[in-house]
Amino acid sequence: MTVVADPVRTRRPGVILGVLSLAAFMASLDVFIVNVAFDDIGRDFDGVGLSELSWILNAYTIIYAALLVPAGRLADRYGRKGSFLFGLALFVVASAACAASGGIWWLVAFRAVQAIGAAILTPASLGLVVAAAPPELRARSVRIWAATGALAAALGPAVGGVLVEASWRWVFLVNVPIGVAALVAAAVVVPRSRDEKVTRIPDVLGAVLLAIAIAALTLALVEGTTWGWTDPRITTSWVIAAAALIGFVLRSGRHPSPVIDPALMRVRAFSFANITAVLFSVPFAASLLTNILWMQQVWDYSAIKTGFAVVPGPLMVPLFTIVGHKLAARVPVGVIVAAGCSLMACSAVLVSLQVGAQPDYLTDLLPSLLIGGAGIGLALPTILSSATSDLPPAQTATGSAVVNMSRQIGTALGVALLVAVLGTPRGFDEAHPAFQHAWWALATVAVLAAIVAPAMSPPRRHGDARITA
């Protein structure tokens, strides 16, 4: 495969990495920045409940997940720089529309548009990073890009807490000046890059079927406790999810340009990285929201106090990203990821055993946040960098899109699982066991991720499936 890039500007890979990481930071930040704004948004929109508010997150993650891979293929085909700039511009405009929303479902709709922009810019940005980086620095560049996104996701509540003090609408308005600055910088310093041999349009129907499957599954999980698990609407959602998933699999096997290329999935490390990414993202997304809801609804923390209370966890992410990078030279990547997932499980179990009715942040919550942040720093950047390290540069945009799709599926399922397990408890006597059940459920999924993770780094054997350029 032939990748066309601007030979002059690739002499500045550090500057290019910084600009592209800024955009990735912003897109990732927006997945979680609204967490601490839930209470304020609910009050502003006539007291809507958690199940409705959860769609502010789920609409974003579902659309984001479904469109990442087709967007990555289009970026390969038509040019990554143009795709990146278009996606970033759409994201900025949609952010302004979110800030101006007059109702919960208008906000959900504009979040969906935001997700379209994010889905376009994310795989294109990583493809541009790989194309610009010298071969010997490629893995390091991918790890830095991934760590930036992970740090943004973890810092979301802290940033959101500060902004909510003015208004929850600033959670979205903050994207406008940052996005405009990133647009200008990218237009000037980022090189062009595309794959000349990609000529087919990716399977749009397959992407739609995947979105329907994820949305129906999420709807059933989120609304099951409200509507009743035997309600015909829930049953219909399960049926639609199963039918759409089967249709997606069949379609992918027949279409000349499927959403997920079967050749990619024959790379064992890549396949297991995606499975691990789904499982990891369930507790990663839901644990953060669980801790925030506990502090705000049980301990009566303000948005800004909650945001700053979360900060110590994210501060561990870059530190343990460096630790993971150094360990990767001597330890199989799957073992590093398994260790990170195990730390996340320990974090959830610890907080479930420690917290009580009276706020005691230093002993009840802080140790769990530090342990969880360390786990995230070990696991997430390693998953992303190792998943695409064996792929040729021309396939990196698509490969990274598949991994990020898996992350977003896990995020949507994690939030849905939390809503289903948590329900609507009233008072500490109901809330405490409900939150404990949620933390233990998330710890269980983290343990499953730790069990699967070692398969990401099998011993090299003759005949292993690989993709070659």
Buried (B, 14 or more C-beta within 10 A) or exposed (E): BEBBBBEEBBEBBEBBBBBBBBBBBBBBBBBBBBBBBBBBBBEBBEEBEBBBBBBBBBBBBBBBBBBBBBBBBBBBBBBBBBBBBBBBBBBBBBBBBBBEBEEBBBBBBBBBBBBBBBBBBBBBBBBBBBBBBEEEBBBBBBBBBBBBBBBBBBBBBBBBBBBBBEEBBBBBBBBBEBBEEBBEBBEEBBBBBBBEEBEEEBBEEBBBBBBBBBBBBBBBBBBBBBBEEEBEEBEEBBEBBEBBBEBBBEBBEEBEBBBBBEEBBEBBBBBBBBBBBBBBBBBBBBBBBBBBBBBBBBBEBBBBBBBBBBBBBBBBBBEBBEBBBEBBEEEBBBBBBBBBBBBBBBBBBBBBEBBEEEBEBEEBBBBBBBBBBBBBBBBBBBBBBBBBBBBBBBBBBBBBBBBBBBBBBBBBBBBBBBBBBBBEBEEEEEBBEBBBBBBBBBBBBBBBBBBBBBBBBEEEEEEEEBBEE
